[in-house]
Amino acid sequence: MAFEAGDLNQAQRYYSEALDFFRRSGSDRELLDCLNNLGEINYLRGQFGEARNYWKECSNICSQTGYAQGMIEPLTTWAPAHRLELLQEGKQYLDRAWKIAEETQALKEQA
C-alpha cells in the first residue's frame, strides 16, 4: 500500500521487515517479491548499485531453486538500472530473460 501511494520510505521499511521474516521462514516466492520490490524502490531513488544487489540476489535464488519464470521480472527490471557503462551487461540480462520467457512458453505449449 505504501509503495503504491508513493511513500518509498515506509514501503522500504515494510519490505525490509518482510524480507527478514521470509528469509527466516524459507518462503522463497514471497522473499523474491520483497527483493524485487526493494530493488525497484532503490532504482526509483537513483540508488542503482543497491537496486542491482537486490535484483541479483533475486535472480540467484531463482537460479538455485529452479524457479525460471521468477527470473523474468528481476532480470528485465535490473537491465535499465545499469548505467551507460554497463549497458552491455544489461543486454546480457535481457537476452537471458528473453530466453527464459521463450523456454517457459515452449513448455506451456507442450503441456
N, C-alpha and C positions, 0 to 999 in steps of 0.2 A: 504494500500500500504506500509506504513512504517513497519507494522508488518511483512509482507511477506519479506521485504527487510532486516529484522533483526535489524532495528533501534527501539529497545524497548523503549527508552526514548521518541522518537517522537510518537510512537504508543500509549504509555501511556497518553501523553498529548492529543492526538486526542480523544481517548476513554473516557478520563475523561471529556473533554468538551462535547462530545456527551452524556455521561451519565447524566450530569446536564440538558442538553436540553431535553432528553427523560423522565427524572423524572418530569419535568415541563409539558411536553406535554401529558403525560399519554400513550405513545406508548409502551405498555408492551413488545412486541416481540423485538423491537429494544433495549429497556432497558435490556432485557435478554441477547441479543448478546453482549452489552457493558460489562455487569457484567461478563459474561463468558470469554470474551477476556481479561479483566483486571485481572481476576483470572489466566488465562494462562500466561500472562506477568509476574505476580508476582511469579508464580510457576517456570518459566524459570530462574528467578533471584535468586531462592532459598528462597524466602520470603513466606514460606509455610503457615504461620498463616494468612497473608494478602490475599493470594490466597484463602484459605478456607473461609475467610469472604465474599469475592465476590461471590464465588460459593454457599455459604449458603444462601446469600440474593437472589440469582437467584433461588435456589430451593424453598425458602419460597414464592417468588412471584408466581412461578408456582403452588404451592400448593393452594395459596389463589385464584388464577384466574381459577383453574381447567385445566390448560394447562399441562396435564400429559406428553405428548411427549416432551415438552420443558425441562423436568427434566432429561431426559436420559443423555444428554451431560454433564451438570454440575455435576451430581452425579457420572458419570463414570470418569470424569477428576479430580474430587475432591478426589476420593479414593486414587490415587497414591501420592497425595500431603501430605498425612498423614505420619508422621514419624513412625519409628518402633513401638514405644509405643502406637500408635493409629491405628495399623493395624486392630484390631477387629472392631473399629468404621468404618474404611474404608470398611471392608467386609459388614457391615450392609448397607452402601450406595450402594455398588454394588448389593447386594441382592434386595434392593428396586428398583434400576434401572432396573434390570432384570425382576422383577415382572411387572413393568410398561410397559416394552417392550412387554412382553407376553400378557398383557391385551390389549395393543394397537393392536397387531397383531390379537388377537381373535376378536376384534371389526371390524377390516378391513375385516376379513374373513366372518363375519356375514352380512356385508353390501352387 
